[in-house]
Structures are given as structure tokens and as C-alpha cells.
């Protein structure tokens, strides 16, 4: 559902007046800002370019109006969170969608997504779809045990959709997950006002399937925004949003009660003797699949150098 553009103000009117809003679209150096008085297409002050800062969707900004009525972004407010690719600021909730079957759940992928979300200060919410075909079984219990919010939804009947919609009300949220898990159907069920047909999101937005950098926010009638993030299904722990190995354990919430209790202060929680985390895994307190994902991510992070990340 496209947001209508109110347009710029009349020439000469309220030149020094300013207002706050949120960027809901960014394309070709033009930023669409949703403000209390309407929706405006804005340019950005040159000072941002000089400082190496780029406004992105989700940014809370202050805009003002020139003599000719055109709108300009004067200030970008402090961000609560930021993802580089796709570029998105102030995301409250990242919804990780996995089907119970066809395709079967990929716990490694879910664990990477949750770790990145925790690292970025974003609340991860896990959704299992296709429960009409197969129950999520123990896998849903694994994530609930680790402290994550988990929803089970039947896209054919809408069962569970209302609960998820209520959880996301008033939030800025984005959805991610492998192709075929039912993200489009899920969006249709919980946000019917978006008016997006299953499998037709990219077509509605007028872009090809190879466009992966454009992000757009859709304002919801119940409050909040949902981010359409093309290419987000392939979002992964990469060099742009990497968690370095010394920060990784803190991104697994179930490790929290055991970190600092190991025999060695620099314990990597991989195979060290006297590791409190490994003891918790052996006793079943920490799910084995979660630790396996941690070990895989730790190995990947060990191969990266900080200078590569900064210059990547």
C-alpha cells in the first residue's frame, strides 16, 4: 500500500518552521518523511555527506522548509539500533520466520539471526508457520527455554496471527526468513491493511527481484511500521554486521548465568576444561543445538580481522 505524498509547502510559507518525522523511503537521494502534518519528499543537508552520514529508513529526523517550499532534513536523531545491510535504523523487533516443514527449520540460521538482533539491541521474535502441516515440536521449546518469544501460526486459518499483531503494535518491525517459509502470507494475515498479495510484494513496489538495497516502511492502521526489506531473507552474519568472537557469548542470552564462572577468565566456551557453559550444555540447561551454532559462529568470527571489518 503506497503512502500518498503530501508534497512540499507553498513557496515562502513557514520557512523557518521545523517538524519531526520518520524516514519511510529512501531512493536516489530523496527521502520520504512521515510527519504529523503529512508526508514530505526531502533532500538532506550537505553537512551529512561531509560527515559521512547517510539518512536511512527508520531514522527519526527534523525537517524544515526552504523559501520555495521544498523540505530539507536538518538533523538525524540518535539511533537506538542500526543495520548496515539492508540499511535500517531504530528497528524495535526483528521477526524471524521459519516453517515447521517445507523447508524444515534451519536452527543455525535462526541462531545467527537472534545473535545479530541481540547484538544490535533489537528484540528477536521467532515465528513458526505451517503448523497445519506439522507441529513445531521440540524446536519451539528450545527457543522458549532460552528466553525468546515464540509464536506458532497457521497461515491458512490465521490462527495465532492476532497475538503476533498485538505484540508488534506500535513498533517498527522487519521480517526475515528463508524463501518458502510463508512470510508474505504471514504479513497478509497480521497486517491486512498493507494490501499485499502473496508473492506480489516486489511487483507492487515496482522493482525487480534483483534489487536488494531498497527499503520501505509501511505505516500500519493500528500504529507502528513494518519494513519491507528486499534481500533480507539472505541477511546473514557477514563482514558488515559481524559479531567479533569476544562479543559473541553475550549474544546468547542463555549463556548469561554461566559467563564469568569458568575456570579461565578468557574461556571461549568451546572445549576448555572447567567451562561453566559447557557444563550447562552437558546437563541440558543450555540446548546442544544452540551451543553448536555458537561454536560455528565463533569459528567463523575467529577468521575475521577488525581492520577488514572497518574498511569493508
Secondary structure, DSSP 8 states (H G I E B T S, - for coil): ----------TTSSTT-EEEEEEEEEETTEEEEEETTEEEEEEE-HHHHHTT----TT-EEEEEE-TTS-EEEEEE---S-EETTTTEES--EEEEEEESSSS---HHHHHHHHHHHHHHT-EEEEEEE-TTTS--THHHHHHHHTT-EEEE-BTTTTBTHHHHHHHHTTSEEEEE--TTS-HHHHHHHH-GGG---TT-HHHHTT--TT--S-EEEEE-TTSSEEEEETTGGG--S-TTS---HHHHGGGSGGGTTTTT-SSSTT--SSS-TT-HHHHHHHTTSS-HHHHHHHHHHHHHHHT--HHHHHH-
